[in-house]
Amino acid sequence: MRFTLIDACIGIGEAAFALRMYPAAIDAFQEALEAGRSSRKIVPVCHLHLCRTYLADDQPARALEHFRLWEVMEPSVENAFIAELGLKVRTSLALIFQDFVLSKSDIRHRSARGHLNRLRKWLADTTFADAGDEIERAANVLGIGAEIFRIWQRFGSNDEDFR
């Protein structure tokens, strides 16, 4: 009966994730994690699902917590599905927590304002994760107001129009 509950919670979590209902997905994965605490297979799967859900829900600090818990278990995992999921989640995290780098060719393809906006976005994303996903704290670290911080977070690949 316990494994039926765990499977149901994981299924609900995956469905909620697919529907972008991230709080519901988090609740379902947390419930599966609690029910499967003694399972060497369930715990890592739940941590990986929680990591990717927190990433999708713009909570990188919480995502990183669950990924670090997964990393402790990773050497003992012998399941191909779990290992593959771990690789996908690692790749997603690497995109969020990458260094800010500009190459010579990058400079040729974007204006100075575009580069500054990319830097602002990187500063906002990196500081946000480092500040435990708290906007006020992250804005204070950067010495800007929360509203400016939110604007910086919205900068994307088409950021030429942002001032």
C-alpha positions as CSV (number, residue, x, y, z in Angstrom):
1,M,0.0,0.0,0.0
2,R,2.9,2.4,0.8
3,F,4.5,2.0,-2.6
4,T,1.1,2.6,-4.3
5,L,0.9,5.9,-2.4
6,I,4.5,6.7,-3.4
7,D,3.8,5.9,-7.1
8,A,0.6,7.9,-7.0
9,C,2.3,11.0,-5.4
10,I,5.2,10.8,-8.0
11,G,2.6,10.5,-10.8
12,I,0.6,13.5,-9.4
13,G,3.9,15.5,-9.1
14,E,4.9,14.7,-12.7
15,A,1.5,15.7,-14.0
16,A,1.4,18.9,-12.0
17,F,5.0,19.7,-13.2
18,A,3.9,19.2,-16.8
19,L,0.9,21.5,-16.2
20,R,3.3,24.1,-14.6
21,M,1.5,23.8,-11.3
22,Y,4.7,23.8,-9.4
23,P,3.5,24.2,-5.8
24,A,1.2,21.2,-6.3
25,A,4.1,19.2,-7.8
26,I,6.4,20.2,-4.9
27,D,3.7,19.0,-2.4
28,A,3.3,15.7,-4.2
29,F,7.1,15.0,-4.5
30,Q,7.5,16.0,-0.8
31,E,4.7,13.5,0.2
32,A,6.4,10.8,-1.9
33,L,9.7,11.6,-0.2
34,E,8.2,11.3,3.3
35,A,6.5,8.1,2.5
36,G,9.6,6.6,0.9
37,R,12.2,7.7,3.3
38,S,13.6,4.2,3.8
39,S,13.9,3.5,0.1
40,R,17.3,3.9,-1.7
41,K,15.4,4.3,-5.0
42,I,12.6,6.6,-4.0
43,V,14.6,9.2,-2.0
44,P,17.0,10.1,-4.9
45,V,14.2,10.2,-7.4
46,C,12.2,12.6,-5.2
47,H,15.2,14.8,-4.6
48,L,15.8,15.1,-8.3
49,H,12.1,15.8,-9.1
50,L,12.1,18.4,-6.3
51,C,15.3,20.0,-7.7
52,R,13.9,20.4,-11.2
53,T,10.6,21.6,-9.9
54,Y,12.1,24.2,-7.7
55,L,14.2,25.3,-10.7
56,A,11.1,25.6,-12.8
57,D,9.4,27.6,-10.0
58,D,12.3,30.0,-9.8
59,Q,13.6,28.8,-6.5
60,P,17.2,28.0,-7.3
61,A,18.5,27.9,-3.7
62,R,16.0,25.2,-2.8
63,A,16.7,23.4,-6.0
64,L,20.4,23.3,-5.1
65,E,19.6,21.9,-1.6
66,H,17.9,18.9,-3.2
67,F,20.6,18.4,-5.8
68,R,23.2,18.3,-3.1
69,L,21.2,15.7,-1.2
70,W,21.1,13.7,-4.5
71,E,24.8,14.0,-5.0
72,V,25.5,12.3,-1.7
73,M,23.4,9.3,-2.9
74,E,24.5,9.3,-6.5
75,P,27.5,6.9,-6.1
76,S,25.2,4.2,-4.8
77,V,22.5,4.5,-7.4
78,E,22.5,1.7,-9.9
79,N,19.3,2.6,-11.7
80,A,19.7,3.8,-15.3
81,F,16.5,6.0,-15.2
82,I,17.6,7.7,-12.0
83,A,21.1,8.2,-13.3
84,E,19.8,9.8,-16.6
85,L,17.4,12.0,-14.6
86,G,20.4,13.1,-12.5
87,L,22.3,14.1,-15.6
88,K,19.4,16.1,-17.0
89,V,19.0,17.9,-13.7
90,R,22.7,18.6,-13.4
91,T,22.7,20.1,-16.9
92,S,19.7,22.4,-15.9
93,L,21.5,23.5,-12.8
94,A,24.7,24.2,-14.6
95,L,22.8,26.6,-16.9
96,I,21.5,28.5,-13.9
97,F,24.7,28.6,-11.9
98,Q,27.2,29.3,-14.7
99,D,29.9,32.0,-14.8
100,F,29.3,35.1,-16.7
101,V,31.5,35.0,-19.8
102,L,31.8,37.1,-22.9
103,S,33.8,35.9,-25.9
104,K,35.1,38.1,-28.7
105,S,32.3,36.9,-31.0
106,D,29.7,37.8,-28.4
107,I,31.0,41.4,-28.4
108,R,30.5,41.6,-32.2
109,H,26.8,40.4,-32.0
110,R,25.3,42.6,-29.3
111,S,25.3,46.3,-28.3
112,A,26.9,47.5,-25.1
113,R,23.4,47.9,-23.6
114,G,22.6,44.3,-24.5
115,H,25.8,43.1,-22.7
116,L,25.0,45.2,-19.7
117,N,21.5,43.8,-19.5
118,R,22.9,40.2,-19.8
119,L,25.2,41.0,-16.9
120,R,22.4,42.5,-14.9
121,K,20.3,39.3,-15.5
122,W,23.2,37.1,-14.4
123,L,23.8,39.2,-11.3
124,A,20.1,39.0,-10.4
125,D,19.9,35.3,-11.0
126,T,23.1,34.4,-9.2
127,T,22.5,36.7,-6.2
128,F,18.9,35.5,-6.0
129,A,20.0,31.9,-5.7
130,D,22.8,32.9,-3.2
131,A,20.3,34.8,-1.1
132,G,18.0,31.8,-0.5
133,D,15.5,32.9,-3.2
134,E,14.7,36.1,-1.3
135,I,14.3,39.1,-3.6
136,E,14.7,41.8,-0.8
137,R,17.9,40.2,0.4
138,A,19.3,39.7,-3.1
139,A,18.5,43.3,-4.0
140,N,20.2,44.6,-0.8
141,V,23.3,42.6,-1.7
142,L,23.5,44.3,-5.1
143,G,22.6,47.7,-3.5
144,I,19.5,48.2,-5.6
145,G,15.8,48.4,-4.9
146,A,13.5,45.3,-5.2
147,E,11.6,46.8,-8.2
148,I,14.9,47.3,-10.1
149,F,15.9,43.8,-9.1
150,R,12.7,42.4,-10.6
151,I,13.4,44.2,-13.8
152,W,16.9,42.8,-14.0
153,Q,15.5,39.3,-13.5
154,R,13.2,39.7,-16.6
155,F,16.1,40.5,-18.9
156,G,16.3,37.7,-21.5
157,S,17.9,37.0,-24.8
158,N,15.9,39.9,-26.5
159,D,17.0,42.4,-23.9
160,E,17.9,45.2,-26.3
161,D,14.7,47.0,-25.5
162,F,15.3,47.2,-21.8
163,R,16.8,50.4,-20.4
